[in-house]
Amino acid sequence: MKFKEKLSLVPHKPGSYQMKDKDGAIIYVGKAKDLHNRLSSYFNRIHTGKTAKMVSLIDDFQYIVATSELEAFIIEINLIKEFNPKYNIMLTDDKSYPYIEYINEPYPMLKVSRYLNIKKKDNKKLFGPYPNAYAARRIVNLINRLYPLKKCSGKQKEICLYYHIEECLGYCEKKVNQENIKKMEQEILSFLRGNDEILRNKILNKIQIYSETMNYEMAQDLKKELEYIDIVLSKQKVELHDFIDRDVISYYANNGYLSIEILFIRNGKLLNHKNAIFPLRLDIVEDVENYIVQFYMKNEAPKEIIVPDDLDSNLLSNVMECKVISPTKGTKKGLIEMAFSNAKLNLENKFEEIQKDETRTQTANEELAQLLKMDSIYRIDVFDNSNLFGSFAVSGMVVYIEGKPCKSEYRKYKVSVDVNDDYHTMKEILYRRYQRMLVEKSTKPDVIIVDGGENQIRAALDILEMLHLDIRVIGLKKNDKHRTNDLIDSDLSIIPLDRMSNVFHFLTRMQDEVHRFTINYHRSLRSKGSISSVLDNIEGIGPSRKKALIKKFGSVLRMSEAPLSELEEILPTKVAEELQLYLIERNKTQEEL
């Protein structure tokens, strides 16, 4: 048995263990009640799937003895955060869910926020999570139309347009009756906490007023909003009468895969759900508990989390510092069964698709490793340059991990060298990318693919030699139709490709993806150049404000469609109104032409 002597010295105590590859990099971090038994189980049994792949790469291990399983869990989570091991269940592509944030001081406001961006203060209340940012924004916009909340940011020098159209009480200048604010706040919070009738009645009342004054367009708009709210609310089938915010979590494992289902129940109603499916590692319970803790690092934990009784609810409660329970009967037990049924159904429905995807991605990734005579390939960095129309030269990098695109690792680069110089463009981009990798000690790729021929390979090899990095570089040789034809290896030899193979289609997908990503960035820069020329016509918009507007809106079209309140987040009211008027006139002129 591998590591027999070293394993004999491991104590029968709780702790965290770290697996290392031949380069000394930590590839997996785990926890155990009994370190000796857990570590031995890696090397004294036959494994399959992802676990077998991981075990084959283990060249060494180390461990930290803890005083309790709780302490071991905390050590494990901290090490995962620090080293981001490639075989841990990490939510690197998960964004936190959107919430509606109510701020009551110094002025009553509503906004859509991601949990990670929210600064916790006593005068803020969170409602959610919402199914998506669109749903949250639509509700916020509707409430802003129905109630005179403050809609601009900061304190203005004078009353703005919203006051004159009766959509704001003029908080910046007027002394507002606190009783009116309190009544308005109670109604808004009541709706956000689940009292749907308040907002429905408010909308119906507004529709009637608009109809009586023959403002049929506004009445129709509100009718559409009412229909949208009814659709959203009709999906919230579960009703609990204690109005406590809670999440219900269960899981189902089969055929080497784990499906986790989370039901989000807010104010007694099922608001949303999430399903995650991924390959099992060594221990189901450890995988599930690890996933739960990492999920709530990026999302707000509700008042209560319900989990199956085979998970350690006390351990989870202590690690996350919130109430975690495992009911054995009653309504809450029924919710666990509902989550379990959904987890099982999702895995069964998607299993065939997952298997096909494994063949299409992981198998192709392994075949590429064989073609290049490498033991394995974990990460591939793919680069492309774009200099359409001789301006705004850019490069893009897409990343594939275990054969699948990892979009959180994608990067965009503006190029400073001459736009027609592919050799120096590639040198500049690769130096910036891998010099930063060395500084940040981030994951090194196993393979670099350049979307070009010998010239770009030479550029890549020059930079890697300068940085003392040993990374395999290959190029995609194209035919006269600009499609992948063959591979060019680091020594500039040609590696022929079978056009019917998984590898060929895998490389083609990577080529298409990096090209799409880079071209889209190129187009956005050209669009931002157009914005810049528009903003030059408005007095009061200097370099800082121009940069902020370009970053926020990205195009003239999006800026022209934005409400005044969004422009006022960056500009003073007078400048925002002037810009809005200019854009309206500009659009009219373009339509006439």
TACOR-V948219 format. One record per backbone hydrogen bond with DSSP energy under -0.5 kcal/mol. CO is the residue of the C=O (numbers start at 1). NH is the residue of the N-H. E is the energy in kcal/mol with one decimal. If there is no record, write none. Layout:
co: <CO | CO>
nh: <NH | NH>
e: <E | E>
//
This chain:
co: <1 | 3 | 4 | 5 | 6 | 7 | 11 | 11 | 13 | 14 | 15 | 16 | 17 | 18 | 19 | 19 | 20 | 20 | 21 | 25 | 25 | 27 | 28 | 30 | 32 | 34 | 35 | 36 | 37 | 38 | 39 | 39 | 40 | 40 | 48 | 48 | 49 | 50 | 51 | 52 | 53 | 54 | 54 | 55 | 60 | 62 | 64 | 68 | 69 | 70 | 71 | 72 | 73 | 74 | 75 | 76 | 77 | 78 | 79 | 80 | 85 | 88 | 90 | 91 | 97 | 98 | 98 | 99 | 99 | 100 | 100 | 101 | 101 | 102 | 103 | 108 | 109 | 111 | 113 | 114 | 115 | 118 | 121 | 123 | 123 | 125 | 127 | 132 | 133 | 134 | 135 | 136 | 137 | 138 | 139 | 140 | 141 | 142 | 143 | 147 | 148 | 154 | 160 | 160 | 161 | 162 | 162 | 163 | 170 | 170 | 174 | 177 | 178 | 179 | 180 | 181 | 182 | 183 | 184 | 185 | 186 | 187 | 188 | 189 | 190 | 191 | 194 | 195 | 195 | 196 | 197 | 198 | 199 | 200 | 201 | 202 | 203 | 204 | 205 | 206 | 207 | 208 | 209 | 210 | 211 | 214 | 215 | 216 | 217 | 218 | 219 | 220 | 221 | 222 | 223 | 224 | 225 | 226 | 227 | 228 | 229 | 230 | 231 | 232 | 233 | 235 | 238 | 240 | 244 | 245 | 245 | 246 | 247 | 248 | 249 | 250 | 252 | 254 | 256 | 257 | 258 | 258 | 259 | 260 | 261 | 262 | 262 | 263 | 263 | 264 | 264 | 264 | 265 | 266 | 268 | 269 | 269 | 272 | 274 | 276 | 278 | 283 | 284 | 285 | 286 | 287 | 288 | 289 | 290 | 291 | 292 | 294 | 294 | 295 | 295 | 303 | 304 | 305 | 305 | 306 | 308 | 311 | 312 | 313 | 314 | 315 | 316 | 317 | 317 | 323 | 325 | 329 | 330 | 331 | 332 | 333 | 334 | 335 | 336 | 337 | 338 | 339 | 340 | 341 | 342 | 343 | 344 | 345 | 346 | 347 | 350 | 351 | 352 | 353 | 354 | 355 | 356 | 357 | 358 | 358 | 359 | 361 | 362 | 363 | 364 | 365 | 366 | 367 | 368 | 369 | 370 | 378 | 379 | 379 | 380 | 380 | 381 | 382 | 383 | 384 | 386 | 387 | 388 | 393 | 394 | 395 | 396 | 397 | 398 | 399 | 400 | 400 | 401 | 404 | 405 | 406 | 407 | 411 | 413 | 418 | 420 | 421 | 422 | 423 | 424 | 425 | 426 | 427 | 428 | 429 | 430 | 431 | 432 | 433 | 434 | 435 | 436 | 437 | 437 | 446 | 447 | 448 | 448 | 449 | 450 | 450 | 453 | 454 | 455 | 456 | 457 | 458 | 459 | 460 | 461 | 462 | 463 | 464 | 465 | 469 | 472 | 474 | 475 | 475 | 477 | 477 | 479 | 483 | 485 | 486 | 487 | 487 | 488 | 489 | 493 | 494 | 495 | 497 | 498 | 501 | 502 | 503 | 504 | 505 | 506 | 507 | 508 | 509 | 510 | 511 | 512 | 513 | 514 | 515 | 516 | 517 | 518 | 519 | 520 | 521 | 522 | 523 | 524 | 525 | 526 | 527 | 528 | 529 | 530 | 531 | 532 | 534 | 535 | 537 | 538 | 540 | 542 | 543 | 544 | 545 | 546 | 547 | 548 | 549 | 549 | 550 | 555 | 556 | 557 | 558 | 559 | 563 | 563 | 564 | 566 | 567 | 567 | 572 | 573 | 574 | 575 | 576 | 577 | 578 | 579 | 580 | 581 | 582 | 583 | 584 | 585 | 586 | 587 | 588 | 589>
nh: <4 | 7 | 8 | 9 | 9 | 10 | 13 | 36 | 35 | 66 | 32 | 64 | 30 | 62 | 27 | 28 | 59 | 60 | 24 | 21 | 27 | 87 | 19 | 17 | 15 | 38 | 39 | 40 | 41 | 42 | 42 | 43 | 43 | 44 | 51 | 52 | 53 | 54 | 55 | 56 | 57 | 57 | 58 | 58 | 20 | 18 | 16 | 72 | 73 | 74 | 75 | 76 | 77 | 78 | 79 | 80 | 81 | 82 | 83 | 84 | 88 | 90 | 92 | 94 | 115 | 129 | 130 | 101 | 113 | 102 | 127 | 103 | 111 | 125 | 109 | 150 | 103 | 101 | 99 | 117 | 118 | 120 | 124 | 104 | 105 | 102 | 100 | 136 | 137 | 138 | 139 | 140 | 141 | 142 | 143 | 144 | 145 | 146 | 147 | 149 | 169 | 156 | 163 | 164 | 165 | 167 | 168 | 166 | 173 | 174 | 176 | 181 | 182 | 183 | 184 | 185 | 186 | 187 | 188 | 189 | 190 | 191 | 192 | 193 | 195 | 194 | 196 | 198 | 199 | 200 | 201 | 202 | 203 | 204 | 205 | 206 | 207 | 208 | 209 | 210 | 211 | 212 | 213 | 215 | 214 | 216 | 219 | 220 | 221 | 222 | 223 | 224 | 225 | 226 | 227 | 228 | 229 | 230 | 231 | 232 | 233 | 234 | 235 | 235 | 236 | 237 | 270 | 243 | 268 | 303 | 304 | 265 | 306 | 263 | 308 | 261 | 259 | 257 | 280 | 254 | 260 | 278 | 252 | 276 | 250 | 264 | 274 | 248 | 265 | 266 | 271 | 272 | 246 | 269 | 240 | 266 | 271 | 264 | 262 | 260 | 258 | 287 | 288 | 289 | 290 | 291 | 292 | 293 | 294 | 295 | 296 | 297 | 298 | 298 | 299 | 323 | 247 | 307 | 325 | 249 | 311 | 313 | 316 | 317 | 318 | 319 | 320 | 321 | 322 | 305 | 307 | 333 | 334 | 335 | 336 | 337 | 338 | 339 | 340 | 341 | 342 | 343 | 344 | 345 | 346 | 347 | 348 | 349 | 350 | 351 | 354 | 355 | 356 | 357 | 358 | 359 | 360 | 361 | 362 | 363 | 364 | 365 | 366 | 367 | 368 | 369 | 370 | 371 | 372 | 374 | 373 | 402 | 446 | 447 | 382 | 400 | 449 | 398 | 451 | 396 | 394 | 390 | 391 | 415 | 386 | 413 | 384 | 411 | 382 | 406 | 380 | 402 | 404 | 401 | 407 | 409 | 410 | 397 | 395 | 421 | 422 | 425 | 426 | 427 | 428 | 429 | 430 | 431 | 432 | 433 | 434 | 435 | 436 | 437 | 438 | 439 | 440 | 441 | 442 | 472 | 381 | 450 | 474 | 383 | 452 | 476 | 457 | 458 | 459 | 460 | 461 | 462 | 463 | 464 | 465 | 466 | 467 | 469 | 468 | 471 | 448 | 450 | 477 | 488 | 485 | 486 | 482 | 479 | 497 | 477 | 489 | 495 | 475 | 492 | 489 | 496 | 487 | 499 | 501 | 505 | 506 | 507 | 508 | 509 | 510 | 511 | 512 | 513 | 514 | 515 | 516 | 517 | 518 | 519 | 520 | 521 | 522 | 523 | 524 | 525 | 526 | 527 | 528 | 529 | 530 | 531 | 532 | 533 | 534 | 535 | 536 | 537 | 538 | 539 | 541 | 542 | 546 | 547 | 548 | 549 | 550 | 551 | 552 | 553 | 554 | 554 | 559 | 560 | 561 | 562 | 562 | 566 | 567 | 568 | 569 | 570 | 571 | 576 | 577 | 578 | 579 | 580 | 581 | 582 | 583 | 584 | 585 | 586 | 587 | 588 | 589 | 590 | 591 | 592 | 593>
e: <-1.3 | -3.0 | -1.5 | -0.5 | -1.0 | -1.3 | -1.6 | -1.3 | -2.7 | -2.8 | -2.0 | -3.2 | -2.5 | -2.1 | -2.6 | -1.2 | -3.3 | -1.5 | -2.0 | -2.1 | -0.5 | -2.4 | -2.9 | -2.0 | -2.0 | -2.4 | -2.7 | -2.1 | -1.6 | -0.6 | -1.0 | -0.6 | -1.1 | -1.3 | -0.9 | -1.1 | -1.8 | -2.6 | -2.9 | -1.9 | -0.7 | -1.2 | -0.5 | -1.1 | -3.0 | -3.0 | -2.1 | -2.0 | -2.4 | -2.3 | -2.4 | -2.5 | -2.5 | -2.2 | -2.3 | -2.3 | -2.3 | -1.8 | -2.9 | -2.3 | -1.4 | -1.3 | -0.6 | -1.1 | -1.1 | -0.5 | -2.4 | -0.6 | -2.6 | -0.6 | -2.0 | -0.6 | -1.6 | -2.4 | -2.7 | -2.3 | -2.7 | -3.3 | -3.0 | -1.5 | -1.3 | -0.7 | -1.4 | -2.1 | -0.5 | -3.2 | -3.1 | -1.7 | -2.8 | -2.4 | -1.8 | -2.3 | -2.8 | -2.0 | -2.6 | -2.3 | -1.4 | -1.8 | -2.2 | -2.1 | -0.8 | -0.6 | -1.1 | -1.0 | -1.5 | -3.1 | -0.8 | -1.3 | -1.1 | -3.3 | -0.9 | -1.7 | -2.5 | -2.3 | -2.3 | -2.8 | -2.3 | -1.8 | -2.3 | -2.8 | -2.0 | -2.0 | -2.5 | -1.6 | -2.8 | -1.9 | -1.4 | -0.6 | -0.6 | -2.1 | -2.8 | -1.8 | -2.5 | -2.6 | -2.3 | -2.0 | -2.8 | -2.0 | -2.0 | -2.7 | -2.3 | -2.5 | -1.7 | -3.2 | -1.5 | -1.4 | -1.8 | -2.4 | -2.1 | -2.1 | -1.8 | -1.9 | -1.7 | -2.3 | -2.1 | -2.1 | -2.3 | -2.2 | -1.9 | -2.4 | -2.8 | -1.9 | -0.7 | -0.9 | -1.5 | -1.7 | -0.8 | -0.5 | -0.7 | -0.6 | -1.3 | -2.8 | -3.1 | -2.8 | -0.5 | -2.7 | -2.8 | -1.9 | -2.4 | -2.2 | -0.5 | -2.0 | -2.2 | -2.2 | -2.0 | -0.5 | -2.2 | -2.3 | -0.7 | -0.6 | -2.7 | -1.3 | -3.0 | -1.8 | -2.0 | -2.7 | -0.9 | -2.8 | -2.8 | -2.9 | -2.8 | -2.1 | -2.5 | -2.8 | -2.4 | -2.3 | -2.5 | -2.1 | -2.1 | -2.4 | -1.9 | -0.7 | -0.6 | -1.2 | -0.6 | -0.6 | -1.9 | -0.5 | -2.6 | -3.1 | -1.5 | -1.3 | -2.3 | -2.5 | -2.2 | -2.3 | -2.6 | -1.5 | -1.0 | -2.2 | -2.7 | -0.6 | -1.7 | -1.6 | -1.7 | -1.9 | -1.9 | -2.5 | -2.6 | -2.4 | -2.0 | -2.4 | -2.6 | -2.6 | -2.4 | -1.8 | -2.6 | -2.5 | -1.8 | -1.4 | -2.8 | -2.6 | -2.1 | -2.3 | -2.4 | -2.0 | -2.3 | -2.1 | -0.6 | -2.2 | -0.5 | -2.6 | -2.4 | -2.4 | -2.1 | -1.8 | -2.1 | -2.4 | -2.0 | -3.2 | -1.0 | -3.1 | -2.4 | -1.4 | -0.5 | -2.5 | -3.0 | -2.3 | -1.3 | -2.4 | -2.7 | -1.8 | -1.5 | -2.3 | -2.8 | -2.5 | -1.8 | -2.2 | -2.9 | -3.0 | -2.5 | -0.5 | -1.6 | -3.0 | -0.6 | -1.9 | -1.1 | -2.6 | -2.4 | -1.8 | -1.0 | -2.0 | -2.5 | -1.9 | -2.4 | -2.4 | -2.5 | -2.1 | -2.2 | -2.6 | -2.6 | -2.3 | -1.3 | -1.5 | -1.8 | -1.8 | -2.9 | -1.2 | -1.5 | -1.2 | -2.3 | -0.5 | -2.6 | -2.6 | -2.0 | -1.8 | -1.7 | -2.6 | -1.8 | -2.3 | -2.7 | -2.3 | -1.8 | -2.4 | -2.2 | -1.9 | -2.1 | -2.9 | -0.9 | -0.8 | -2.8 | -2.3 | -0.8 | -2.6 | -3.4 | -1.4 | -2.0 | -2.2 | -0.5 | -2.8 | -0.5 | -3.2 | -2.6 | -2.3 | -3.0 | -0.6 | -2.3 | -0.6 | -2.0 | -1.7 | -2.4 | -2.8 | -2.1 | -2.2 | -2.0 | -2.5 | -2.6 | -2.4 | -2.5 | -2.0 | -2.6 | -2.6 | -2.3 | -2.6 | -2.3 | -1.6 | -2.4 | -2.7 | -2.1 | -2.0 | -2.0 | -2.3 | -2.4 | -1.9 | -1.4 | -2.1 | -2.5 | -1.6 | -1.6 | -2.8 | -1.3 | -1.7 | -1.6 | -0.6 | -1.4 | -0.7 | -2.7 | -2.3 | -2.1 | -2.4 | -2.4 | -2.3 | -2.0 | -2.7 | -0.6 | -1.2 | -1.7 | -2.5 | -1.6 | -0.6 | -0.6 | -1.0 | -1.4 | -2.3 | -0.6 | -1.5 | -2.7 | -2.8 | -2.7 | -2.1 | -2.6 | -2.6 | -2.3 | -2.4 | -2.6 | -2.1 | -2.4 | -2.6 | -2.4 | -2.0 | -2.3 | -2.3 | -2.1 | -2.1 | -1.8>
//
